[in-house]
Each structure stands twice: as C-alpha cells, then as structure tokens.
Amino acid sequence: MFIDSFIKESNVSHHMLLAQQTSTLNLGVVILQTFAVLVLIGAMAWAFVRFVAPRMGMRAGRSRMKILERLPLEPRRSLYLVEVDGKSILVGVSEGSIRLLSEVQSPVTGAVEDGEEQVDQ
C-alpha cells in the first residue's frame, strides 16, 4: 500500500514536471515563431519600398516638388514659390482657386529683408 501510493505520487509529480517542461518549450516556440513573423513582415516592407513603390510612382524621400517660400497676403490668400522638377514657379492660392502666376527664371539675389531699405548706387 505504501509503495503503491509512493509510485502514484512519483508518477503524478513526473507528469507535472513533463507538463511544465512542455509548456516552457511551447512558450519558446511561440516566441521564436513571433520573431520569425516580424522579420518576414519587415523584409516584405523593405522589398515593397525598394522595388514596388518606385514602379508605382512613389518615391521615398525624393520629391519632385518643394515649397520654397510662402507669402500670406490675407487670411485666405497666399503666394507660393514652388520648385517643380528644377523649375521655380510662382503660384497664387485663394480659398477657391489656385493660379499659376509666372515662372521664375533665376533666384533673386540681394533680396531686401523686411524693415530694410534698398540703397541704389
């Protein structure tokens, strides 16, 4: 009787130990699988940005347009100096419209800052 109860208790503790080791092993496998999935997602995102996006017209970090300067005229009207493909253009923007005003040939040198007077020599 004593031997039977000892064997049953040792079998129970052995089964508990196996279950605990199995759950620890399962947790390790789940963490490893999660890491592998994250690496796969990162590789797919990199491949999309590197190969697919340029073919669709999306450019990472390289824009063909830049707003060089903005001059507010009234609360809802402004002038924008915009560079498009290396050309500078002046655009008028109001609440309901956008209008090309002119193409600027070269940057203005010696521009007068606000509050300064230009002296002719």
PELINRA-V442511 format. One line per field, one symbol per residue. phi: phi as a letter, one per 20 degrees, with the letter a starting at -180 (. if undefined). psi: psi as a letter, one per 20 degrees, with the letter a starting at -180 (. if undefined). burial: # if it has 16 or more other C-alpha atoms within 10 Angstrom, else .. A space follows every 50 residues. Layout:
phi = ???
psi = ???
burial = ???
This chain:
phi = .fffffffffffffffffffffffffffffffffffffffffffffffff degffenecenddecceebccfebgccbdcecdclndecdceccgdbccf eaeefbffdmfefgnddeded
psi = gghghgggghgghghggghghghgghggggggggghgggggghggghghg ggghhjjppoioqiqpohqpopgrhjpqppoppoliqpqppppahjrppp grppgqqpqkqpqpiqqppp.
burial = .................................................. ...........................######....######....... .....................
